[in-house]
Amino acid sequence: MKFDIVVVGGSTAGFYLVKTLRAKGYTGSIGLIDREDTLPYNRYKLSKTWLTGKTLDAPIFKPESFFDENDIKLLLNTEVVAVDEDAKQVITADQQTITYGQLVLAMGAESRHLHLPNDDAEGIFYLRSYHDAIKIKQWSEQVKDVVLIGAGFIGLELASSFRKLGLNVTVVEHGQHPLGRVVGPQASEYFVKMHQEQGVKFVLGSGVESFTHDQQHQVTGVVTDTGATIPAQMVVVGVGAVPNTSIKADHLELGQNIVVNEYGETALKDVYAVGDATIWPFQGEEIHVEHWEHAQSHGKNVAANLIQPQSQPYDVLPYFWTDQYDQTFEYLGHTTKWDQTFIRGDLDSGKFTIAYVDENQVPLAILFANGHEQRDDVTELMSRRQPLDPERFADTNQPLSTL
């Protein structure tokens, strides 16, 4: 089997890459390989509207007819384990070989797993795939008490969804400030208060030591490092993700991520990588982002560079959003270290904007809540890379576009 372009991974990045290739008029043969047995689907919905909805159908991007009409060959339930750079072939788990002209690695990320006593009890889940989500959804219909381990965005989105379903929710988080590394302590307190007002309980500054189970080997509780046991008939672990870099290739530059340049090129000739598994150059540093919008944008960008090599450097400002209850939070930029925060609006009202600035008061990232700003205005402000005046920034009578 041979294709002009082989894409390994039906992830968001992989789907938007092949879709963009055809939209741009690419006429070569395309093979899209994925180890799952489901058409490419929107993982973003799994922790939110899909979980609280009625259907068990996968939230697919497009029906099978789309791939047929666009002459994109789908090879589902097929896992690629190695790349033979010299032969320009990928090798599958069942030892098939597929020849490529250009290759794109779009394998996404895997859930980071805990390894604790009794972690094999029934009712303990990780959410990464559609099949994970089905198990979680079906199990949630027969329980009342859920413990979420990890208060990242997925954990808090799940807390919102489970409360909408009427379940009792406790969140266990090792740190004192959920999301604090990304949004800082002030916004962290807002998130915690928002969830507490919806009935969510938090156990902060506490790790997990083990799980308990009954005679049927179904989970009954979570034991923290303080010795306390939190009752639970269901546990969902969300302690981060690990980029999928399991594929074997002699000269592929790997650390914790697949290293690519600004065009999505790896160290292997004619081999590209996109999305959650990658690390790439951005404003003078190498960064890694695991968000839906990045996966989509990166896929589109690399599609252009496959058609015309090194034609479009990837310089998209990282962006993500999260929906929790009836509130929406958006974030532009990328930083885990900042010098100060400037606040605009009122945290108590839920209408606020926070700028995370460096020592020169240049914004590194901006969080804006519940439509308090327009994304285009925030993007323009960030793109200028100019110092902010904290007093003018705080004055909501002055539009961001005038700052």
ZAMARGU-4260 file (C-alpha; in steps of 0.2 Angstrom, whole numbers, plus 5000, padded with zeros to 4 digits):
<rodrens>
0) 5000/5000/5000 | 5007/5017/4995 | 5001/5035/4998 | 5008/5052/4993 | 5004/5058/5011
5) 5002/5046/5026 | 4994/5054/5042 | 4996/5044/5057 | 4982/5048/5070 | 4964/5053/5067
10) 4966/5067/5080 | 4960/5085/5079 | 4976/5090/5071 | 4976/5075/5059 | 4958/5077/5053
15) 4960/5096/5050 | 4976/5093/5041 | 4968/5081/5028 | 4953/5092/5027 | 4964/5107/5023
20) 4974/5097/5010 | 4959/5094/5000 | 4951/5111/5003 | 4968/5119/4996 | 4966/5108/4980
25) 4979/5095/4984 | 4976/5080/4972 | 4989/5067/4978 | 4984/5051/4987 | 4980/5053/5006
30) 4980/5039/5019 | 4974/5042/5037 | 4978/5029/5049 | 4971/5028/5067 | 4972/5014/5080
35) 4954/5018/5086 | 4939/5010/5076 | 4929/5026/5076 | 4929/5040/5063 | 4939/5055/5068
40) 4929/5064/5082 | 4929/5080/5093 | 4937/5075/5109 | 4933/5092/5116 | 4915/5088/5118
45) 4918/5072/5128 | 4919/5080/5145 | 4905/5093/5142 | 4890/5093/5131 | 4892/5075/5125
50) 4893/5068/5143 | 4877/5077/5148 | 4868/5073/5132 | 4857/5058/5128 | 4867/5050/5114
55) 4881/5037/5114 | 4886/5041/5096 | 4903/5048/5094 | 4904/5066/5091 | 4912/5064/5074
60) 4919/5078/5064 | 4912/5072/5047 | 4903/5056/5041 | 4911/5042/5032 | 4905/5049/5015
65) 4916/5065/5018 | 4931/5054/5017 | 4925/5044/5002 | 4920/5060/4993 | 4937/5068/4996
70) 4947/5052/4992 | 4954/5051/5009 | 4958/5032/5013 | 4954/5028/5031 | 4964/5014/5039
75) 4955/5012/5056 | 4959/5000/5070 | 4977/5001/5063 | 4992/5005/5075 | 5008/5011/5068
80) 5023/5006/5078 | 5038/5011/5068 | 5045/5022/5054 | 5058/5016/5042 | 5066/5032/5036
85) 5077/5024/5022 | 5062/5014/5014 | 5050/5028/5018 | 5038/5016/5026 | 5028/5015/5042
90) 5026/4998/5050 | 5010/4993/5059 | 5008/4982/5074 | 5003/4967/5063 | 5019/4970/5052
95) 5010/4978/5037 | 5021/4991/5028 | 5014/5007/5021 | 5024/5018/5009 | 5024/5036/5010
100) 5030/5051/5000 | 5027/5063/5015 | 5023/5057/5033 | 5014/5067/5046 | 5013/5061/5064
105) 4997/5066/5073 | 4996/5054/5087 | 4990/5066/5101 | 4993/5062/5119 | 4989/5049/5132
110) 4982/5051/5149 | 4995/5051/5163 | 4991/5036/5174 | 4993/5034/5193 | 5000/5018/5200
115) 4993/5015/5217 | 4986/5001/5227 | 4970/4994/5221 | 4970/5005/5205 | 4963/4991/5195
120) 4946/4992/5204 | 4931/4993/5193 | 4924/5011/5192 | 4941/5020/5191 | 4943/5029/5174
125) 4953/5040/5163 | 4946/5051/5150 | 4955/5052/5133 | 4946/5043/5120 | 4928/5040/5115
130) 4928/5023/5122 | 4934/5030/5139 | 4919/5042/5138 | 4906/5029/5134 | 4912/5019/5150
135) 4912/5034/5161 | 4894/5039/5154 | 4887/5022/5157 | 4895/5020/5174 | 4889/5037/5180
140) 4871/5032/5177 | 4872/5020/5192 | 4881/5030/5205 | 4879/5045/5216 | 4897/5049/5223
145) 4911/5054/5211 | 4929/5058/5216 | 4939/5068/5203 | 4958/5067/5205 | 4966/5082/5198
150) 4959/5100/5196 | 4965/5104/5179 | 4953/5110/5165 | 4947/5092/5161 | 4944/5089/5179
155) 4934/5105/5182 | 4924/5102/5166 | 4920/5085/5172 | 4915/5092/5189 | 4903/5104/5180
160) 4895/5090/5169 | 4893/5078/5184 | 4884/5091/5194 | 4873/5094/5180 | 4869/5076/5180
165) 4865/5077/5199 | 4880/5068/5206 | 4889/5072/5222 | 4907/5078/5217 | 4923/5079/5227
170) 4939/5086/5218 | 4955/5080/5226 | 4970/5091/5220 | 4988/5090/5226 | 4991/5109/5224
175) 4983/5123/5235 | 4977/5133/5219 | 4968/5123/5206 | 4974/5129/5189 | 4985/5141/5198
180) 5000/5137/5187 | 4991/5144/5172 | 4979/5157/5178 | 4986/5162/5195 | 4979/5162/5213
185) 4965/5176/5210 | 4957/5167/5195 | 4960/5150/5204 | 4950/5156/5219 | 4936/5162/5207
190) 4935/5144/5199 | 4935/5136/5216 | 4921/5147/5222 | 4911/5145/5206 | 4911/5126/5209
195) 4908/5127/5227 | 4892/5137/5224 | 4887/5123/5213 | 4889/5110/5227 | 4907/5103/5223
200) 4918/5099/5237 | 4937/5102/5236 | 4951/5093/5245 | 4966/5104/5241 | 4984/5101/5246
205) 4982/5083/5247 | 4988/5068/5237 | 4980/5051/5234 | 4988/5035/5243 | 4977/5021/5237
210) 4959/5016/5233 | 4947/5004/5242 | 4935/4992/5234 | 4921/4980/5239 | 4920/4961/5237
215) 4915/4963/5219 | 4931/4973/5216 | 4921/4989/5213 | 4929/5005/5220 | 4921/5012/5236
220) 4933/5026/5241 | 4949/5036/5238 | 4962/5036/5252 | 4972/5053/5253 | 4989/5055/5260
225) 4981/5062/5276 | 4973/5045/5279 | 4956/5051/5276 | 4944/5040/5265 | 4932/5049/5253
230) 4918/5038/5248 | 4916/5035/5230 | 4907/5023/5218 | 4916/5031/5204 | 4933/5039/5201
235) 4940/5049/5186 | 4958/5053/5186 | 4964/5068/5177 | 4982/5072/5182 | 4988/5078/5165
240) 4993/5070/5148 | 5009/5062/5141 | 5012/5066/5122 | 5011/5050/5112 | 5029/5047/5107
245) 5029/5028/5107 | 5033/5026/5088 | 5050/5020/5084 | 5061/5029/5072 | 5080/5030/5073
250) 5083/5048/5070 | 5067/5056/5076 | 5071/5069/5089 | 5062/5065/5104 | 5062/5071/5122
255) 5045/5071/5131 | 5038/5078/5114 | 5042/5076/5096 | 5053/5091/5091 | 5047/5101/5076
260) 5053/5117/5068 | 5041/5132/5063 | 5035/5122/5048 | 5031/5106/5057 | 5046/5097/5051
265) 5054/5084/5061 | 5073/5079/5060 | 5068/5065/5048 | 5067/5070/5029 | 5049/5072/5023
270) 5042/5068/5041 | 5031/5081/5049 | 5022/5081/5066 | 5007/5091/5072 | 4997/5094/5088
275) 4998/5088/5106 | 5013/5077/5104 | 5024/5091/5098 | 5035/5105/5104 | 5039/5120/5093
280) 5047/5137/5093 | 5037/5152/5098 | 5043/5169/5102 | 5061/5163/5106 | 5057/5148/5116
285) 5051/5130/5113 | 5033/5127/5119 | 5021/5113/5121 | 5002/5116/5121 | 4988/5103/5123
290) 4973/5112/5117 | 4960/5109/5104 | 4962/5126/5095 | 4981/5123/5093 | 4978/5106/5086
295) 4966/5113/5073 | 4978/5127/5068 | 4993/5117/5068 | 4985/5104/5057 | 4980/5118/5044
300) 4997/5126/5045 | 5006/5110/5041 | 4995/5105/5027 | 5000/5121/5018 | 5018/5117/5021
305) 5016/5099/5014 | 5009/5107/4998 | 5023/5121/4997 | 5037/5116/5009 | 5043/5130/5021
310) 5030/5142/5015 | 5021/5146/5031 | 5029/5147/5048 | 5018/5143/5062 | 5016/5159/5073
315) 4998/5157/5079 | 4995/5164/5096 | 4990/5150/5108 | 4972/5151/5113 | 4960/5140/5122
320) 4943/5141/5131 | 4934/5131/5144 | 4915/5130/5147 | 4910/5126/5165 | 4891/5127/5170
325) 4885/5143/5161 | 4901/5151/5161 | 4915/5153/5147 | 4933/5157/5150 | 4945/5161/5136
330) 4964/5163/5137 | 4976/5170/5124 | 4995/5168/5125 | 5007/5156/5134 | 5016/5158/5150
335) 5018/5149/5167 | 5029/5163/5174 | 5024/5181/5175 | 5030/5196/5185 | 5013/5204/5189
340) 4994/5203/5185 | 4983/5217/5180 | 4964/5215/5183 | 4951/5223/5173 | 4933/5221/5178
345) 4925/5213/5193 | 4929/5195/5198 | 4914/5195/5210 | 4903/5198/5195 | 4911/5185/5184
350) 4915/5198/5171 | 4934/5201/5171 | 4950/5201/5162 | 4967/5197/5169 | 4983/5201/5160
355) 4999/5192/5165 | 5014/5203/5161 | 5033/5202/5162 | 5045/5214/5171 | 5042/5227/5157
360) 5023/5225/5159 | 5022/5217/5142 | 5007/5205/5142 | 5012/5187/5140 | 4994/5180/5141
365) 4977/5187/5145 | 4962/5178/5153 | 4945/5185/5149 | 4929/5178/5157 | 4911/5177/5150
370) 4912/5188/5135 | 4921/5203/5145 | 4932/5206/5130 | 4931/5202/5111 | 4944/5189/5106
375) 4950/5200/5091 | 4953/5215/5103 | 4963/5204/5115 | 4973/5196/5100 | 4977/5213/5093
380) 4983/5219/5110 | 4994/5204/5113 | 5001/5205/5095 | 5008/5223/5098 | 5019/5216/5113
385) 5019/5234/5121 | 5019/5238/5139 | 5002/5240/5148 | 4998/5255/5159 | 4989/5246/5173
390) 4977/5261/5177 | 4972/5262/5159 | 4970/5243/5158 | 4959/5243/5173 | 4948/5257/5166
395) 4933/5247/5158 | 4927/5263/5150 | 4942/5262/5138 | 4941/5248/5125 | 4956/5236/5124
400) 4958/5242/5106 | 4963/5259/5112 | 4976/5254/5124
</rodrens>
